[in-house]
Amino acid sequence: MSLSILDIGKDFLSSSMQSFFAKLYWNMKNYLKYRTVDMFKAVEIETISVCNRRCVYCPVRYYKRESKLMNEKLFKKIIDDLSKINFSGRISPHFYGEPLLDKRLPRLMKYVKRKLPKCKIVIFTNGDFLNKETFHNLINSGVDKFLITQHGEKMSVNMNNLFKELNRSQKRKYIHYRVYTMENTNLSNRGGLVDPDNMIKMKFCPLPSDIAVIDYNGHVILCCNDYFSQHVFGDANKENLIYIWNKPIWKKVRHDLMTGKFDWEICKICVGLKPAPTNPPNYVAPADKEFLQSIQSIK
């Protein structure tokens, strides 16, 4: 894979300069392709809403949502909407669920790559279910990269085995591995739903401008921190994704957040301007065993 201008800049530019040039690069790219700088770089689609883990810095540990799979027809409709503008950014099938629990994933990713051949498919996963067979199946289905996050001190059994079986070139090309710990990682408070030791604080927020987030129901929501989908700007079941993106209210919200204007409670809490009303409740949300068992038979 050839190096981009942004990759080269990482070797000799400060982080602030990298951020400046990255924004300039994407603005130019968006304007040349879409005739506007206001366009998302990535689309995150929640194909499954459940996760096998209960990490202390994630709302999944404390708050239970519905256990659902996104309708496959809806998923394809979203990809078809993106194909109409020849989208070439990142596609990732996740929100708060673990994508590898969705047995349809190879088929869905094949559809993405067929309809959007220039896009980059990145799977965000905890790696617990990523064995050699699944890895190669997804790569052959069009996946470009796995962003694998280790939660805790130990690497999972499957990841240990996979790393032993892959050569250095395969690891470098297809895997980005990172380790999260409560003590040493800068983390979001997820709109006040969790209380990390090292909370990220921001003077402005680029997330809603950079990433279109769609939950399993097809709701286009504020951002990845809107865990309960409380701020909905459109319904991808009924509306074209680009139409939703260009709604005046959604454009205004994105502009306000990019310029440091935080009107909504969730945003004020998320960026550290206002304390969360309470700490997370002292319990762990149960895993939906019945649902997890039922999806094993889906093909």
BELRAPE-V856534 format. One record per residue. N is the residue number from 1. SS is DSSP state (~ for helix, > for strand, _ for the rest). OMEGA is omega as a letter, one per 20 degrees, with the letter a starting at -180 (999 if undefined). Layout:
n->N ss->SS omega->OMEGA
n->N ss->SS omega->OMEGA
//
This chain:
n->1 ss->_ omega->a
n->2 ss->_ omega->r
n->3 ss->_ omega->r
n->4 ss->_ omega->r
n->5 ss->~ omega->a
n->6 ss->~ omega->r
n->7 ss->~ omega->a
n->8 ss->~ omega->a
n->9 ss->~ omega->a
n->10 ss->_ omega->a
n->11 ss->_ omega->a
n->12 ss->_ omega->r
n->13 ss->_ omega->r
n->14 ss->_ omega->a
n->15 ss->~ omega->r
n->16 ss->~ omega->r
n->17 ss->~ omega->r
n->18 ss->~ omega->r
n->19 ss->~ omega->a
n->20 ss->~ omega->a
n->21 ss->~ omega->r
n->22 ss->~ omega->r
n->23 ss->~ omega->r
n->24 ss->~ omega->a
n->25 ss->~ omega->a
n->26 ss->~ omega->r
n->27 ss->~ omega->r
n->28 ss->~ omega->a
n->29 ss->~ omega->r
n->30 ss->~ omega->a
n->31 ss->~ omega->a
n->32 ss->~ omega->a
n->33 ss->~ omega->a
n->34 ss->~ omega->a
n->35 ss->_ omega->r
n->36 ss->_ omega->r
n->37 ss->_ omega->a
n->38 ss->_ omega->r
n->39 ss->_ omega->a
n->40 ss->_ omega->r
n->41 ss->_ omega->a
n->42 ss->> omega->r
n->43 ss->> omega->r
n->44 ss->> omega->a
n->45 ss->> omega->a
n->46 ss->_ omega->r
n->47 ss->_ omega->r
n->48 ss->> omega->a
n->49 ss->_ omega->a
n->50 ss->_ omega->r
n->51 ss->_ omega->a
n->52 ss->_ omega->a
n->53 ss->_ omega->r
n->54 ss->_ omega->a
n->55 ss->_ omega->a
n->56 ss->_ omega->a
n->57 ss->_ omega->a
n->58 ss->_ omega->r
n->59 ss->~ omega->r
n->60 ss->~ omega->a
n->61 ss->~ omega->a
n->62 ss->_ omega->a
n->63 ss->_ omega->a
n->64 ss->_ omega->r
n->65 ss->_ omega->r
n->66 ss->_ omega->r
n->67 ss->_ omega->a
n->68 ss->_ omega->r
n->69 ss->> omega->r
n->70 ss->_ omega->r
n->71 ss->_ omega->a
n->72 ss->~ omega->r
n->73 ss->~ omega->r
n->74 ss->~ omega->r
n->75 ss->~ omega->a
n->76 ss->~ omega->r
n->77 ss->~ omega->r
n->78 ss->~ omega->r
n->79 ss->~ omega->r
n->80 ss->~ omega->r
n->81 ss->~ omega->a
n->82 ss->~ omega->a
n->83 ss->~ omega->a
n->84 ss->_ omega->r
n->85 ss->_ omega->r
n->86 ss->_ omega->a
n->87 ss->_ omega->a
n->88 ss->_ omega->r
n->89 ss->_ omega->a
n->90 ss->> omega->r
n->91 ss->> omega->r
n->92 ss->> omega->a
n->93 ss->_ omega->r
n->94 ss->_ omega->r
n->95 ss->_ omega->r
n->96 ss->_ omega->r
n->97 ss->_ omega->r
n->98 ss->_ omega->a
n->99 ss->~ omega->a
n->100 ss->~ omega->r
n->101 ss->~ omega->r
n->102 ss->_ omega->a
n->103 ss->_ omega->r
n->104 ss->_ omega->a
n->105 ss->~ omega->r
n->106 ss->~ omega->r
n->107 ss->~ omega->r
n->108 ss->~ omega->a
n->109 ss->~ omega->r
n->110 ss->~ omega->r
n->111 ss->~ omega->r
n->112 ss->~ omega->a
n->113 ss->~ omega->r
n->114 ss->~ omega->a
n->115 ss->~ omega->a
n->116 ss->_ omega->a
n->117 ss->_ omega->a
n->118 ss->_ omega->a
n->119 ss->_ omega->r
n->120 ss->> omega->a
n->121 ss->> omega->a
n->122 ss->> omega->r
n->123 ss->> omega->r
n->124 ss->> omega->a
n->125 ss->> omega->r
n->126 ss->_ omega->r
n->127 ss->_ omega->a
n->128 ss->_ omega->a
n->129 ss->_ omega->a
n->130 ss->_ omega->r
n->131 ss->_ omega->a
n->132 ss->~ omega->a
n->133 ss->~ omega->a
n->134 ss->~ omega->r
n->135 ss->~ omega->a
n->136 ss->~ omega->r
n->137 ss->~ omega->a
n->138 ss->~ omega->r
n->139 ss->~ omega->r
n->140 ss->~ omega->r
n->141 ss->_ omega->r
n->142 ss->_ omega->r
n->143 ss->_ omega->a
n->144 ss->_ omega->a
n->145 ss->> omega->r
n->146 ss->> omega->r
n->147 ss->> omega->a
n->148 ss->> omega->r
n->149 ss->> omega->r
n->150 ss->> omega->r
n->151 ss->> omega->a
n->152 ss->_ omega->a
n->153 ss->_ omega->a
n->154 ss->_ omega->r
n->155 ss->_ omega->a
n->156 ss->_ omega->a
n->157 ss->~ omega->a
n->158 ss->~ omega->a
n->159 ss->~ omega->r
n->160 ss->~ omega->a
n->161 ss->~ omega->a
n->162 ss->~ omega->r
n->163 ss->~ omega->r
n->164 ss->~ omega->a
n->165 ss->~ omega->a
n->166 ss->_ omega->r
n->167 ss->_ omega->a
n->168 ss->~ omega->a
n->169 ss->~ omega->r
n->170 ss->~ omega->r
n->171 ss->~ omega->a
n->172 ss->~ omega->a
n->173 ss->~ omega->a
n->174 ss->~ omega->a
n->175 ss->> omega->r
n->176 ss->> omega->a
n->177 ss->> omega->r
n->178 ss->> omega->a
n->179 ss->> omega->r
n->180 ss->> omega->r
n->181 ss->_ omega->a
n->182 ss->_ omega->a
n->183 ss->_ omega->a
n->184 ss->_ omega->a
n->185 ss->_ omega->r
n->186 ss->_ omega->a
n->187 ss->> omega->r
n->188 ss->_ omega->r
n->189 ss->_ omega->r
n->190 ss->~ omega->r
n->191 ss->~ omega->r
n->192 ss->~ omega->a
n->193 ss->_ omega->r
n->194 ss->_ omega->a
n->195 ss->_ omega->a
n->196 ss->_ omega->r
n->197 ss->_ omega->a
n->198 ss->_ omega->a
n->199 ss->> omega->r
n->200 ss->_ omega->r
n->201 ss->_ omega->a
n->202 ss->_ omega->r
n->203 ss->_ omega->r
n->204 ss->_ omega->a
n->205 ss->_ omega->r
n->206 ss->_ omega->a
n->207 ss->~ omega->a
n->208 ss->~ omega->r
n->209 ss->~ omega->a
n->210 ss->~ omega->a
n->211 ss->> omega->r
n->212 ss->> omega->a
n->213 ss->> omega->a
n->214 ss->> omega->a
n->215 ss->_ omega->a
n->216 ss->_ omega->r
n->217 ss->_ omega->a
n->218 ss->_ omega->r
n->219 ss->> omega->r
n->220 ss->> omega->a
n->221 ss->> omega->a
n->222 ss->_ omega->a
n->223 ss->_ omega->a
n->224 ss->_ omega->r
n->225 ss->_ omega->r
n->226 ss->_ omega->a
n->227 ss->_ omega->a
n->228 ss->_ omega->a
n->229 ss->_ omega->a
n->230 ss->_ omega->a
n->231 ss->_ omega->a
n->232 ss->> omega->a
n->233 ss->> omega->r
n->234 ss->> omega->a
n->235 ss->> omega->a
n->236 ss->_ omega->r
n->237 ss->_ omega->a
n->238 ss->_ omega->a
n->239 ss->_ omega->r
n->240 ss->_ omega->a
n->241 ss->~ omega->a
n->242 ss->~ omega->r
n->243 ss->~ omega->r
n->244 ss->~ omega->a
n->245 ss->~ omega->a
n->246 ss->_ omega->r
n->247 ss->_ omega->a
n->248 ss->~ omega->a
n->249 ss->~ omega->a
n->250 ss->~ omega->r
n->251 ss->~ omega->r
n->252 ss->~ omega->r
n->253 ss->~ omega->r
n->254 ss->~ omega->r
n->255 ss->~ omega->r
n->256 ss->~ omega->a
n->257 ss->~ omega->r
n->258 ss->~ omega->a
n->259 ss->_ omega->r
n->260 ss->_ omega->r
n->261 ss->_ omega->a
n->262 ss->_ omega->a
n->263 ss->_ omega->a
n->264 ss->_ omega->a
n->265 ss->~ omega->a
n->266 ss->~ omega->a
n->267 ss->~ omega->r
n->268 ss->~ omega->r
n->269 ss->~ omega->a
n->270 ss->~ omega->a
n->271 ss->_ omega->r
n->272 ss->_ omega->r
n->273 ss->_ omega->a
n->274 ss->_ omega->r
n->275 ss->_ omega->r
n->276 ss->_ omega->a
n->277 ss->_ omega->r
n->278 ss->_ omega->r
n->279 ss->_ omega->r
n->280 ss->_ omega->r
n->281 ss->_ omega->a
n->282 ss->_ omega->r
n->283 ss->_ omega->r
n->284 ss->_ omega->r
n->285 ss->_ omega->a
n->286 ss->_ omega->r
n->287 ss->_ omega->r
n->288 ss->_ omega->a
n->289 ss->~ omega->a
n->290 ss->~ omega->r
n->291 ss->~ omega->a
n->292 ss->~ omega->r
n->293 ss->~ omega->a
n->294 ss->~ omega->a
n->295 ss->~ omega->r
n->296 ss->~ omega->a
n->297 ss->~ omega->a
n->298 ss->_ omega->a
n->299 ss->_ omega->999
//
